[in-house]
Amino acid sequence: MTADTTANLPQNLQAIRDRAPLIHNITNLVVTNVTANALLALGASPAMVENTDEVAELARVANALVINLGTISSSRAAAMRIGARAAVQAGKPWVMDPVAVGALGYRSRLAAELLAERPTVIRGNASEITALAAMQGGGVTAGGKGVDSTLSSAAALEEAKGLASRTGAIVVVSGAMDYVTDGKRVTGIANGHPIMTRVTGMGCTATALIAPFLAVTPDAFAAAVQATIVMGVAGDTAMEMAGGPGSFQVAFLDVLYALEGEEILAKARLT
């Protein structure tokens, strides 16, 4: 199963670099530059558009959409609703990052609304995924402390599987071990370095990198697995070149730009 999911990673990575898919991001203010640069380094073409007069038009023509709930305003929330609906109507894949859902009521209610638009992939930390699963199942729970998880990814795996089964989305739980599930299949990815938790926007970057893989393959499970592998391997490799969080950020972009598919597969640690 793992081999079938990852075998075409080199081809999909090359397709991203050849096609430069247009990725529409309605994201948070803290990470806009970080995720745009990561998408560019990978080979995609980011557009950071959140004007409610433009989002529907762009969502329809973009190759994939990323919605990140990190720094919500009323206007940004409206843009998310419009963008998600337009992407679905146009048959375009979209990824949701439920940042700090469960910790605050407004964003939790917004996340519940966006779930109704059936995201292709949901990626979050263990607390976010657990809270989202509880809300989607009709309950309400508090989770995390802001953007930080208070749970391990393994502790959220059953909730992730249930969320995937109920919504039809692929669910990615990030942590020391990342898990990707469609409700039945589960792939664990052990790549990534602890220093990534000391750098702003790494989780948001993991979400954003899923979108270009969705743009080049119709297999959403494979896209989520492959993007998560790339993120983790890039983190491992960047840390070999870095002395701390500052130099890590620069090294991470350089590694994303230079890594080749076969090298990524050779370094992947999967379960």
C-alpha positions in Angstrom: 0.0 0.0 0.0 2.8 2.4 0.9 4.7 1.6 -2.2 1.7 2.2 -4.4 1.1 5.6 -2.6 4.6 6.9 -2.9 6.0 5.3 -6.1 5.1 8.2 -8.4 6.3 10.9 -6.0 9.3 11.8 -8.3 6.9 12.1 -11.3 4.5 14.3 -9.3 7.3 16.5 -8.0 8.6 17.0 -11.5 5.0 17.7 -12.7 4.8 20.5 -10.1 8.1 22.0 -11.4 7.1 21.7 -15.0 3.5 23.0 -14.7 3.9 25.5 -11.8 0.3 25.0 -10.7 -1.5 28.1 -9.5 -2.2 27.8 -5.8 -4.8 30.2 -4.3 -4.1 30.9 -0.6 -6.5 32.5 1.9 -4.1 32.3 4.8 -3.0 34.0 7.9 -1.0 37.2 8.2 1.8 35.5 10.2 2.7 33.0 7.4 1.8 34.6 4.1 5.4 35.2 3.1 6.7 31.9 4.5 4.2 29.8 2.6 4.4 31.8 -0.6 8.2 31.3 -0.6 7.9 27.5 0.2 5.4 27.1 -2.7 7.7 29.0 -5.0 10.7 26.9 -3.9 8.8 23.7 -4.6 7.9 24.9 -8.1 4.3 26.1 -7.7 2.9 29.5 -8.3 1.2 31.1 -5.2 -1.5 33.7 -5.2 -2.3 35.3 -1.9 -5.8 36.8 -2.7 -8.5 37.3 -0.1 -10.5 40.3 -1.4 -14.1 39.1 -1.4 -14.6 40.7 -4.8 -11.9 38.5 -6.3 -11.7 35.2 -4.4 -14.5 33.4 -6.3 -13.0 34.3 -9.7 -9.5 33.2 -8.6 -10.7 30.0 -6.9 -12.4 28.9 -10.1 -9.3 29.3 -12.2 -6.6 28.2 -9.7 -5.4 24.6 -9.7 -6.0 24.3 -5.9 -7.1 26.4 -2.9 -5.6 26.6 0.6 -7.7 28.0 3.5 -5.9 28.6 6.8 -7.8 29.9 9.8 -4.9 31.3 11.6 -5.6 35.1 11.8 -9.3 35.4 11.1 -11.1 38.7 10.5 -14.7 39.0 9.4 -13.7 39.9 5.9 -11.2 37.0 5.7 -13.8 34.6 7.0 -16.2 35.8 4.3 -13.5 35.3 1.7 -13.0 31.7 3.0 -16.6 30.9 2.6 -16.8 32.3 -0.9 -13.5 30.7 -2.0 -14.4 27.3 -0.7 -17.8 27.3 -2.4 -16.4 28.5 -5.7 -13.6 25.9 -5.7 -16.1 23.1 -5.1 -18.4 24.4 -7.8 -15.5 24.5 -10.2 -14.3 21.0 -9.2 -11.0 22.2 -7.8 -9.4 20.5 -4.8 -9.0 22.5 -1.6 -7.2 22.1 1.7 -8.3 23.3 5.1 -6.0 24.1 8.1 -8.2 24.5 11.2 -5.7 26.6 13.2 -6.6 26.7 16.9 -10.0 25.2 16.3 -11.5 24.1 19.6 -9.7 26.8 21.5 -11.9 29.7 20.4 -15.6 29.7 19.5 -15.6 32.0 16.4 -13.1 30.0 14.5 -14.6 26.7 15.6 -18.0 27.8 14.2 -16.3 28.9 11.0 -14.5 25.6 10.6 -17.8 23.8 11.0 -19.3 25.9 8.2 -16.3 25.2 5.9 -16.5 21.5 6.6 -19.9 21.6 4.9 -18.1 22.6 1.7 -16.3 19.2 1.8 -12.5 20.0 1.8 -10.4 17.6 -0.1 -7.8 17.4 2.6 -7.8 18.6 6.3 -4.4 19.1 8.0 -3.9 20.0 11.6 -2.2 19.1 14.8 -3.6 16.5 17.2 -5.6 19.0 19.3 -7.1 20.7 16.3 -8.1 17.4 14.6 -9.6 16.1 17.8 -11.6 19.2 18.3 -12.8 19.3 14.7 -13.8 15.7 14.8 -15.8 16.3 18.0 -17.6 19.3 16.5 -18.3 17.5 13.2 -19.8 14.6 15.2 -22.1 17.0 17.0 -20.1 17.7 20.1 -18.0 20.7 21.3 -14.6 20.4 22.8 -11.7 22.6 23.6 -8.3 21.7 22.3 -4.8 22.9 22.3 -3.3 26.2 23.5 -3.6 28.5 20.5 -1.8 26.9 17.6 0.1 24.4 19.8 -1.1 20.8 20.4 -1.6 19.4 23.8 -2.0 15.8 22.4 0.3 13.5 20.5 -0.6 12.7 16.9 -1.1 9.0 17.9 -3.7 10.0 20.4 -5.7 11.7 17.7 -5.5 8.9 15.1 -8.9 7.4 15.8 -10.5 10.8 15.7 -8.8 11.5 12.5 -10.0 8.3 10.9 -13.6 9.1 12.1 -13.4 12.6 10.7 -12.1 11.3 7.4 -14.9 8.7 7.2 -17.6 11.2 8.0 -16.5 14.0 5.7 -14.8 12.2 2.8 -11.7 14.3 3.3 -8.2 13.0 3.7 -7.0 13.9 7.2 -3.4 14.7 8.0 -2.4 14.8 11.7 1.0 16.5 12.3 3.3 15.7 15.1 6.5 13.8 16.0 4.9 11.1 13.8 2.6 12.4 11.0 -0.4 10.4 10.1 -2.4 10.5 6.8 -5.7 8.6 6.7 -8.8 8.3 4.5 -10.7 6.6 7.3 -9.5 3.1 6.4 -5.9 3.4 5.2 -3.3 5.0 7.4 0.3 6.0 6.5 2.7 7.2 9.2 5.6 9.4 8.3 8.4 9.8 10.9 10.4 12.4 9.0 10.9 16.0 10.3 13.0 17.6 13.0 12.0 19.0 16.4 13.4 22.4 15.5 10.5 22.8 13.1 8.3 23.5 16.2 10.6 26.6 16.9 10.0 28.2 13.5 6.8 30.1 12.7 4.7 28.7 9.9 6.0 25.2 9.5 2.6 23.6 10.1 1.0 26.1 7.7 3.7 25.3 5.2 2.9 21.6 5.5 -0.7 22.4 4.6 0.2 24.6 1.7 2.5 22.0 0.1 -0.3 19.6 -0.1 -2.1 21.8 -2.6 0.4 21.5 -5.5 0.4 17.7 -5.2 -3.4 17.8 -5.4 -3.1 19.9 -8.5 -1.0 17.2 -10.3 -2.7 14.0 -9.2 -6.3 13.0 -8.8 -5.4 10.7 -5.9 -5.9 12.9 -2.8 -4.5 10.3 -0.4 -1.3 9.9 -2.4 -1.0 13.7 -2.7 -1.3 14.2 1.1 1.2 11.4 1.8 3.7 12.7 -0.7 3.5 16.3 0.4 3.9 15.2 4.0 7.0 13.2 3.1 8.5 16.1 1.2 7.9 18.4 4.1 9.5 16.0 6.6 12.5 15.1 4.5 13.1 18.7 3.7 13.1 19.5 7.4 15.5 16.6 8.1 17.9 17.7 5.3 17.7 21.4 6.2 18.7 20.7 9.8 21.9 19.0 8.5 22.9 22.5 7.1 21.5 24.7 9.9 22.7 25.9 13.3 19.4 27.1 14.7 15.9 28.4 13.8 17.1 31.3 11.7 19.5 29.4 9.4 17.0 26.6 9.3 14.4 28.7 7.6 16.9 29.6 4.8 18.1 26.1 4.5 14.6 24.7 4.3 13.8 26.8 1.2 17.0 25.9 -0.4 16.4 22.2 0.2 12.8 22.4 -1.2 14.2 23.9 -4.3 17.0 21.3 -4.8 15.6 18.0 -3.5 14.9 15.4 -6.1 12.2 12.7 -5.9 14.4 9.7 -5.7 16.4 11.3 -2.9 13.2 12.0 -1.0 12.0 8.4 -1.3 15.4 7.1 -0.1 15.1 9.3 3.0 11.4 8.7 3.7 10.7 6.9 7.0 7.2 5.3 6.6 5.0 3.0 8.6 
